[in-house]
Amino acid sequence: MTDKLKQAAEEEIVKLPKEMQDAINTIDWVSISEDIGKKYLRNASEINDLQVETLLILVGMEILSSYAENIEDNIGTTQGEAKKIALEVDQKIFTPISDMMAENIKKNMKSKNPNAEQTLNFILSGGDYSSFIEERNDIINNKT
């Protein structure tokens, strides 16, 4: 992985929610993707491209269902090779990170006890927490 890509990866991962950062940081996805790249690809440039494609999935800039196609298009492998790479990356990187993220979220939810009103308000807001921040600020500033 190039230094420029390492820096870009760090910058993008820091923008993610804490549970996702923690999950991504528990897996050495850089080394794993490099090993997979060495197994299937021809040179360092292609391995770097694989790591870019993997990073794009990890930070949510690409969707997992397009991963194999992106490998085929952007790295220049055959469709069969791209599917093999995608499957191995999914098994060794994406699935463990996803499992860890789910575990981290469950742990954090155990310490929080949302009440029925909070849940209803969240649903009615369409999942937009900013409306609660504005409402809270109005209450604090005696505007309501």
C-alpha positions in Angstrom: 0.0 0.0 0.0 1.4 3.4 -0.9 1.9 6.1 1.7 -0.7 8.2 -0.1 -3.3 5.5 0.1 -2.5 4.8 3.8 -3.1 8.5 4.5 -6.3 8.5 2.5 -7.5 5.3 4.3 -6.8 6.8 7.7 -8.6 10.1 6.9 -11.7 8.3 5.6 -11.9 5.7 8.4 -11.7 8.5 11.1 -14.9 10.0 9.6 -16.8 6.8 10.3 -18.9 6.1 13.5 -16.8 4.8 16.4 -18.2 1.2 16.1 -17.2 1.0 12.5 -13.7 2.4 13.2 -13.2 -0.1 16.0 -14.3 -3.0 13.8 -12.2 -2.0 10.9 -9.2 -1.5 13.1 -9.5 -5.0 14.6 -8.7 -6.6 11.3 -5.4 -6.0 9.4 -7.3 -5.6 6.2 -4.3 -4.0 4.5 -2.1 -7.1 4.9 -4.9 -9.5 4.2 -5.8 -7.7 0.9 -2.2 -7.6 0.0 -1.9 -11.4 0.5 -5.0 -12.0 -1.6 -3.7 -9.6 -4.2 -0.4 -11.5 -4.4 -2.3 -14.7 -4.8 -4.4 -13.6 -7.8 -2.8 -10.4 -9.3 0.4 -9.8 -11.3 2.0 -6.6 -9.8 2.1 -4.1 -7.0 -0.1 -1.6 -8.9 -2.9 -4.1 -9.2 -2.6 -5.0 -5.5 -2.8 -1.3 -4.7 -5.9 -1.0 -6.9 -7.4 -4.0 -5.0 -6.7 -2.2 -1.7 -8.4 1.0 -3.0 -11.5 -1.0 -4.1 -11.5 -2.6 -0.6 -11.2 0.7 1.1 -14.1 2.1 -0.9 -16.3 -0.6 0.4 -15.1 -0.3 4.0 -15.9 3.4 4.1 -19.2 3.1 2.3 -18.2 4.9 -0.9 -19.1 1.8 -2.9 -21.6 -0.9 -2.4 -20.6 -4.5 -1.7 -22.7 -5.9 -4.6 -20.5 -4.0 -7.1 -17.2 -5.1 -5.6 -16.4 -8.0 -8.0 -17.4 -5.9 -11.0 -15.3 -3.0 -9.8 -12.3 -5.4 -9.4 -12.9 -6.7 -13.0 -13.3 -3.2 -14.5 -10.6 -1.2 -12.5 -7.9 -3.9 -12.1 -8.4 -5.6 -15.4 -9.0 -9.2 -14.3 -11.3 -11.7 -15.8 -14.8 -12.0 -14.4 -14.0 -15.4 -12.8 -10.8 -14.1 -11.1 -12.7 -11.0 -9.9 -15.4 -13.2 -8.3 -12.7 -15.4 -6.6 -11.0 -12.3 -5.2 -14.2 -10.8 -4.1 -15.3 -14.0 -2.3 -12.0 -14.3 -0.5 -12.0 -10.7 0.5 -15.5 -11.0 1.7 -14.7 -14.1 3.8 -11.4 -12.7 5.3 -12.2 -9.0 5.6 -15.8 -7.9 5.1 -17.5 -10.6 7.1 -15.2 -10.4 10.1 -15.5 -6.6 10.2 -19.3 -6.8 9.8 -19.5 -9.3 12.6 -17.3 -7.2 14.9 -19.3 -4.1 14.1 -22.5 -5.8 15.0 -21.0 -7.0 18.2 -19.7 -3.5 19.1 -23.1 -2.0 18.4 -24.8 -4.6 20.6 -22.4 -3.9 23.5 -23.0 -0.2 23.2 -26.8 -0.6 23.1 -26.8 -2.6 26.4 -25.7 0.5 28.3 -28.4 2.7 26.7 -32.0 2.4 27.6 -34.1 4.3 25.1 -37.7 4.8 26.2 -40.8 4.4 24.1 -41.1 8.2 23.5 -37.5 8.5 22.3 -38.0 5.6 19.9 -41.3 7.0 18.6 -39.8 10.5 18.1 -36.8 9.0 16.3 -39.1 7.0 13.9 -41.3 10.0 13.3 -38.3 12.1 12.5 -37.3 9.7 9.7 -34.1 9.0 11.6 -33.0 12.6 11.7 -31.3 13.4 15.0 -30.8 17.0 14.1 -34.5 17.8 14.8 -34.0 16.7 18.4 -30.9 18.8 18.7 -32.8 21.9 17.6 -35.7 21.0 19.9 -33.4 20.5 22.8 -31.6 23.8 22.1 -35.0 25.6 22.0 -35.9 24.1 25.4 -32.6 25.1 26.9 -33.0 28.6 25.5 -36.6 28.8 26.7 -37.9 29.4 23.2 -40.8 26.9 23.4 
